Amino acid sequence: NDVNKFLTNPINEYILVGRLAEWNKINELIANMNSSRKNNDDFLLDVLFARKLLPNDEDVTGAAYGLLRLQMTYQLDTLDMADGRIVSSGWKINSTQDCWQLGQQAYMIGQYDYAVSWLKESLQR
């Protein structure tokens, strides 16, 4: 129930997808390690298998696009969204990187006003 409640908040979903996608970068570092012991090899195989299950950068872009569509549809204020005031969960977008990515995504889809708003917010965080 708590997981479902958490994931019904689009901001939480976006943040979670973004954090999980970061594991791909960690997996790449681990995969490039020179493992000389069997335990390391087993660990590496586990990590490589888990990597297939994790979201990637494309998933993060999709989640960002979803948030932007919500913002455009309901004409939500960028600061309200960034501070988590669109739902009652209390989660907010603290990361400069998250705000920056939302700004980039808005720019890519031609929503320049939203792009400027999110990019400015990234400078404030």
N, C-alpha and C positions, 0 to 999 in steps of 0.2 A: 504493500500500500504506500509506504513512504517513497519507494522508488518511482511508482507510477505518479504520485503527486509531484515529486521532484521533476520528472521528465515532462509533465504537462505544461511546465513553464518554458516558453521558447528561449528565454535567456539562459536558463539552466542547461537546456539541451545544446545550445550553441557553445557554451563554455565547456561542457563535457566533451563534445565532439572535438573541439580544439585541443583540449588537453590530451585526449587519447591519441590524436594524430601526431602529437609531439613524440609519442613513444616510437614512431617509425624512425625518427632521427636517432634515438637512443639505440634502437635495434640495429641500425646501420653501423653505428660505432662498435657495438658488440660483435657484429658479424665480421668486421674487419680486424678484430683482435686475433693474434696468433695463439691458438689454443693447442697446447701440447699434452694435456691430460684428458683422459676419458670423461671425467666429471665436467670439464669445460666443454667437451664436445656434446655431451648430453644437454647441458645447459643451453648451448648455442642452438641445438636442434629445437628445444622447447621455445626459445625466443623466436626463431624463424617461423615456427608453426603459429605462434601467437600473433605474429606480425600480419598474417593474412586475415586475421579477424578484426584488426584495428582499423579505425577510419583513416583516410588519407587526406591530403590537401584538398582534393576535389570534394570530399565530404564536408570539409570545413567551409569551403566556398558555397556549397549548397545550403548549409545551415545559415550562413551569413545572408544569402539571398532570401531565405525564408524570413529572417528577422526584418530585412528591408521591406519585403512585401507587406508584412504586418504593419510596419511603420507607415508605409505609403497608404495602405488601405484605411487604416484607422487614424491617420494624420497624427501620429504620436510624436511628441517632442523628443529630440535626441538626448537631452540631458535627463529627462524623466526615464527614458529607456536605460541609459547608462547607469543611472542610480537605482535601477530596479523598481521604479514606481509604476510599472504597468501591471504588475500582479502583486499579490500579497506575500510572496515567498521571502522577501528580504534580500535576495541575491541581486548582485549588480555586476556590471561589467567594469572591473577595476583595472584591467590591463590596457595599457597604451596600445599594445599590439592588437588586441581585439577591436578597439575603436578604429585603429588604422585600417585593419582588414575590412571592417564594415564600410569605411570610407572608400577604399579601393574598389570594393564590390559595387557600391553605389555608382562610382565613376564608370565602371565597366558596362553598366546597364543604362548609362546615360542619365542618371538621376543626379545631376550636378549639384543641386541645392542640398540634397541629403549628403552627398559626398563631402562638400565643404563643411557641413555641420559635424559630421563624424570625424573628419580630419582635424578640425579645430578642437573637438573634444579630446582627441588623442594627445594633442599638445598640452591640454590642461591636466592630464592624468600623470 
